[in-house]
Amino acid sequence: MATLTLQKVTQLEKTNYQWRNLCTLGGTIALLQLLCVLTSTIVAIMLGTEPTTAQEYFTVLQQNRLVGLLRLDFSTLLLLCLYPFTTFGIYAALRSNYKAYAALSLALIFIGTTLALAPHSAFSMINLSDQFAAATSVAQQEQLLTAGEAVIASDMWNSTSGFLAGIFLQGGSVIISVLMLQSRKFSKATGITGILSNGFDFIHVFVALFNPALSTLLLYISGPFYLLWFPLLARDLIKLRRHTDPQST
């Protein structure tokens, strides 16, 4: 009996150690997401935002390839790719006390991330730009411009998939931020900034249907809160690595 009990304790400690490692991974990834947000901000200020027309895309890519690639919003693409890892780290911290709601948030964020990544236009526009540069007739160029506009119309910022991605991704992030606010494993500041950053982002998705200008303003408001949320999130998750009992609330 004593041997069996010891084996159970050892297995529990091993399991807890693995979950704590996931918390550490989530915290580290959150720092990378912070870097992505900072990169997007710097690129927008120094080089300009993402092009809005096919002609602008092609021109930017042909004039300066590096600048064009930076303006194609690859930092946001990487930011989205990292969301599931951060969220799973949060789930590892919350699973013992809020397992059902944390799992729901995790599922919503995974779905939202997939929906957002699928229509991202960066690689399509690079390919079309190269074809445009190699085109030998005006007719070919016009066809490629038309194809470029079609890609823009169906990318993550303009498509139904992008709209649903915002609902799932930000909605799930708001739910998990509320859970963090209720848990002693995370600071109140982490939960509040998570609710504000993702909350404004969530609202902007719906407002964009009726008032694009106000929607853009909401995005600008959410930005500073993301700059606070990611480092706070990273701090709290990495701190959990030192806890001997990650199951405690």
N, C-alpha and C positions, 0 to 999 in steps of 0.2 A: 504493500500500500504506500509506504514511504517513497519507494522508488518511482511509483506511478505519479504520486503527487509532485515529486521533484521534476519529473519529465514534463508535466503540465505547466509548472512554473517556468521552466526553462523555455518551453515553447511560447508561453505568453510573453516572456521577456524578449524573445527573438522577434515575435510579431510586433510588439511595441517599438522595438528598435527600428524595424523596417518602416513603420508608419512615421516615426520621427524623422527618418531619412527623407521621406516624401515631403514632410513639412519643410525641411532644409532646401530640398530641390525647388519647391514652390517659391520659397523666399528668394532664392538665387535668381530664378526666372523672372520674378517680379522686378528685380533690379535691371534685368535686361529689357523688360518692357518699359521701364522708366527711361532707359537710354533710347529706346525707339521713339518715345514721345518727344524727348528732347531733340532728337535728330530731325524729326518731322517739323518741329517748330523752327529750328535753325535753318533748315532747307527752305521753308516757306518764307522766312524773313530775308535770307541772303540771296536765294536764287529764284524764288517765286513758287507759287502753288502749282498743283498738278494742272496741266493743260486742259482746256474745256472743249476744244474742237480737234478734229482729225488733222487738219492742216497745221495747227499749232504743235500737236504731238510730233508730226513728221519733221517740222522745221527745227524744233528743239533737239531732237535726236540726231539730225543730220549736221547741225551747226556745232554741237559739242556733245559727244556721246556720253561722257561722264556726267555732265550737268543734266542731260536728258534722263539718264537712268536715276539720278537722285530725285528728279522731279516726278518720276513715275510712281512715287509713293511706296517704294519697296519697304520702307520702315514700318508703314502701317500693315503691309502684308506679313512681315515678320512678327509684329505685335500680335496680330490675330492668331498666327501659328502657335504662339507661346501661351495663349489663354488657357487651353486645356491643362497644361502642366501646372500653372499657378493655381487654377481652380481645384485640381486634384490634391494639391498641397493643403488648401483650405479645407477640403473635404476630410483629409486625414486628421486634421485638428478638431473638426466638429462632429465627426461621425458617431462618437459615443453618446452624445446628448441630443443631437438634432439629425439623426441619420436619414430619416425620410425626407425632410425638407432640404438637407444638404445634397442628397442624391438627386432630388428634383432639380435643384439649381445646377448641379453638375451636368445633368442630361440636357437642360435648356441651353447651357453655354456650349456644350459640344455640338448641338444642332445648329446654333447660331453661328459658330465658327465655321462649320462646314458650308452653310449657306452663304457666308460672306466671302470665303475663299474661292468658291466655285466660279463666280462671275468676274473675278478680278481681271482687269484689262491689260495689265502691264506687258506680259509676254506677247499677247496678241498684237498690241500696238507696235512693239519692237519688230515683230515679223512683218507687219504691214508696212512699216516705215522703210525697212530694207527693200521690200518689193517696190515701193514707191520710188526709191532712189534709183532702182535698176530699170524702171519702166522706160520704154522707148517711144511712147506715144502719149498724147494728151488723153486719149480715150482710156488707156490703161490707168493713168493717174486718176482720172475721174472715178473709175470703178473702185480703185483702192481707197479714195477719199470717202466714197459712199460706204464701203465696207467698214472703214474706220469709224464713221458716224454711227453705224449699226452696233459696233462693239461698245462704243461709249454709251449708247442708249440702253444697253443690256448689262452694263457693268455693275459693280456692287453699290454704287451711289445712286443709280437710276432704275434698277430693275425691281421686280416683285421679290426676287430672291434676296436682294439687298435690304428691302423693306422688312421682310420677315426676319432676316438676320439680326437687324437692330432690335426687334421685339424680343427675340429669344435670348440673344447675347446680353443685352443690357437688362432685360427683365430678370434673367437668371442671376446676374451680378447684383441687382438690387436686393433680391431675396437673400442671397448669401451674405450680403453686407448687413442686412437686418439681423441675421443669425450671429454674425460676428459682434454686433452691437450688444447682443444679449449674453454673449459668452465672456467669461473672465480671462480666456486665453488671448483675447485681443483687446487692445485699448479702445476706449470710447471714440478717440479721434480717428482710428482706423475704420470703425463702423460708420461713423458720420460722414467722413470724406468719401467712403465707398458709396454710400447712399446718394450723396450730392452729385458726385461725378457721373455715376451710372444713371442716376435719376434724371438729371438734366438731359443726358444723352438719349435716354428712353423717351422722354417727352418730345424731344426734337424730331424723332422719327414720325410722329403723328402730325406735329405742327407743320412739317415740311409739305404735307399734302395741301395745306391751305394758305400758309404764309412762309414762303422760303426765306424771306429776310429775317423774320423772327426766329426761324429754325437755325439759321446761321449764328444768330446772337446766342442762342442756347448752347450751341457747340463751343463758342468762345468762352462762355461762362463755365462750362464743364471742364475745359482744358486745365486751368490752374488746380482744380480739385484732383485731377488725375496725377498731377505733379506732386501732390501731397500724399495721395492714396498709395501709390506704388511703393515709395520708400517706407511708409508706415507699415504696410502689409509685409514687406520684406523683413523689416525689423522684428515684427511679431512672430512670423513663421520661423525665422532662423533662431529666435530665442527659445522656441519650443523644443529645439533639438537638445537643450540642456536639461529639460524636465525629465525626472525619473519616472513619472506616471503621466503619459500623454492622455490617459482616459479621463483625468480630472477636468471638471468644467472650467 
